[in-house]
């Protein structure tokens, strides 16, 4: 390997490009699938939190609603209140170990999905709160059930409001997959260890990794803004994301 910083960077790009490409592919797959599955799990958690629990409801419905709301709150508090790196070790070496062999790649998707779901639940709940309550009441007045109103009227509008925040979660996950190196997921960050072991030039390697991460996040942000513009999304409300703290009593900021 040649001496000097820039000659070393060019040498690594020319000779180790396949390792970097493999790491980028793993990072993008895990972050994309984790965001996708986390969205649907977050949708379920948000539904639990939004179930009516007022005195006008039947006692049985009140009890069921409160139980589901409590379950969702506990889940959200746990995953928003602990670092993803700790979650990865507990889930991989503890929880998933009881279900037999799991590859680090599959475990990484599970970890990111579970972590993202906690944030998606609050994002979707914030989007629902941004929808005019009159539309919900109008749906009930024409004979629709609560779940029909949520499915056909409220959720489509809420998700559209929340698209910028959902896209932001994808960008955050692209960066946060680096912590999965603790369970030996061969993402972009972990792949750098193989190169450093052979060349003992960590600065050049980590510089390349940093630039690649920056390119991935900037490109993702650009494409998401294009998508938002095409869909006519204009975020007029503050939707909670992993970077905001809308309710101090319920939301714990992400590490």
N, C-alpha and C positions, 0 to 999 in steps of 0.2 A: 504494500500500500504506500503510495507516494507521501512524502512529507508535505506539510502545509495544509491549511484548512480547506480552501476551495478545491485544490487538486484531490484531496481526500474525499470531499463530497461528490465530485464528479466520478471518481473511481467507484464509490459505493453505488451510485445511481446506475453506472454502466454494468457493474458485475453482480449486484445484489437486487436488481430491479424485480426479479420474480418473487423474492421474499416480501418486498414491500407491497406488491400487487396482491399477493395472497392475504396479507394482513389487512389491506384495505377492503378486500372482498368479504372477509370474515366480519370486520367491523360493520360494514354496511348491512349485511344480512342480519346480524344479531340486532342492531339498532332498529332496522325497519320492521322485522318480525316482532320484536319486543314492543314497539310502539303500536303495531297493529293489534296484537293480542291484548295489550294493556288497555287499548281504547275500549274494546268490547267488555272486558272485565270491569273497567271503570264505569261503563254505561250501566252495568248491573248494580254496582255499588251506589251510583248516583240515584238509581231508581229506588233502592232501599231507603236512602236518606230523604227522598221526596214523597214517600208514601204518606197520605194524610193520616194524622194521629190526633185530630181535634176531637172535642167533646161531641160534635155532631155525628161522628162516626159510631158504628156499632162497637160495643165493648170488645168483641173478639177481634175486629179489625184494628182497634186501637192497640191491643196487646201485641198482635202480629207486627204491626207497623213499628212499634217501639222496640221490639226484639230485633227486627231487621236493621233498624236505624242504629241500634247499639252495636250490632255486629260490624256494620259498615264503618262506624266511628272508630272502633277499636282497630280494625284493619288499617284505616287511613293513618291513625296516630302512630301505629307501630312502624309502618313503612315510610312515613314521612319523618319520623323521629329517630331513625337509625341510619347510619351511613350504608350505602350500597355495598361497600367492600365488606362490611360485617355481615350483611344479609347474604352475600355470595358465599362466604365461608360456612355460615350456619346452614343454609339451604343445601349446599353441595356436599359438605362433609357430615351433616347431621340429618336433615329431613330426607333428601333424595337417597342417601345411603341405605335407608330402610327399604327402599323399593328396588334394590338391586343395582346393577351397573348403569350408570348414566355417563355419557360422554361429556366432557367439559363444554363442548359447543352447545349441546342441548340444554345443559344446566345454565349456561349463560343466557339463553333465550328465556328460560323460565324465570331467572332472577330479574332480568330487565322488564319482563312482562308484569311480574308481580309488583315491582317497584313503580313502574309507570302507571299502573292501574290506580294507585292511591292518588296520584296527581291528576289523572284524567277524571276521576270521580268529582274532584272539586272544580275542575275546568268545566265539565258538563253541567254541574249544579249551578255554577255561576252563569253559564249560558241560558239555563232554564229561567233563572231569576231575572234575566234581561228581557224575556218575552213578556209582553203585556198580559197581565192577569185576566183582562177582559176576554181574551181569546180562549183561555181555559174555561171561564164561566160560560162563554157562548157555546162551547162544545158540550158541556154538561147540560145546558138548557135545551138542546135539541135531542137529548136522549142518549148521548154517548157515555160510555163508562169512563172511569178515571184513566185506565190504561189505554183505551182507545184515543182519548184526548192527547195523552202524552205521546203515543206512537205516531198519530197522524197529524197533529197540530203543533205540539210544543217542541218535541225532540228535533224534528227537521229544522226548525228555526234556531233552536238553541245550538245545535251542532254547527250551523252556518256561522253564528256569532262567534263560536269558539274556535273556528278553523285557524286563526293566527296563533292562538295559544297551543293548539294541538300540534301545529307545525313547529312551534318553538320546542315542544317536548322531543320531537324527532331530532332536532339539532342538538339538544342537551344530551340525548342518548348516544349520539355519535361520539361525543367527547367522553361520556361517563363509562362507555364500554372498556376504557383503559383500566378501570379498577378490576375487571374480570381476570386480569393477569394473575391475581392472587389464587385463582383456581386453575391456572394454566390454560386459559382460553387463548388460542394462538391468534389474537387480534393484532392490529397494527402495532400497538405498544409492546406486547409480549414478543412479537417477532424480532424486535430490535435486539433482544438479548442474544439470539443466535448469531447475529452479525457482530455484536460487541465481543462475544466469546472468541470469535475467529480473528478479530483485528485489534482489539483492545484500544479502540478509538471512540469512546462513548459520546464525546461532544458532537462530532460530525454526524453520528447516527441519530442522536436525539434532535439535532437541528433539522435533519431531513424529516423526521417523524412530526415535529412541530409544524413544519411548512405543509405537510400533507394534511394534517388535521385542520389547519387553517383553510386550505383549499376545499376540503370536504364541507366544512361548515358554511363557508361563503357561498359555495355552489348550491348547497341545499337551501340556504336562505333565499338566494336569488330565484331558484325554481319555485319555492313556496310562495314568494311574493307574486310571481307570474300567475300561479294558480289562483291565488286570492283575487287578483285583478280580473282574471278571466271569469271567475264566479261572481264577481261583483260584491265581494265581501268588504264591508267597511265596519271595522270594530268600533262601535260607538260607546261601548261600556268596558269597564276594567274586568277582564276575565282572569281569575286566579291561575297562576302557573307555578312551576317549581321555582321561579325567580321572584315571586311576590308573596306577601303575607297578608291576605285580606282580613283574616280573623285571628287575633292573637290567641284567643281562648281555644281555638280548634285546629289551627294550622301551625305546624312546626317547620321552619325553613329547612330546605334541603341542603345537605353538605356539598 
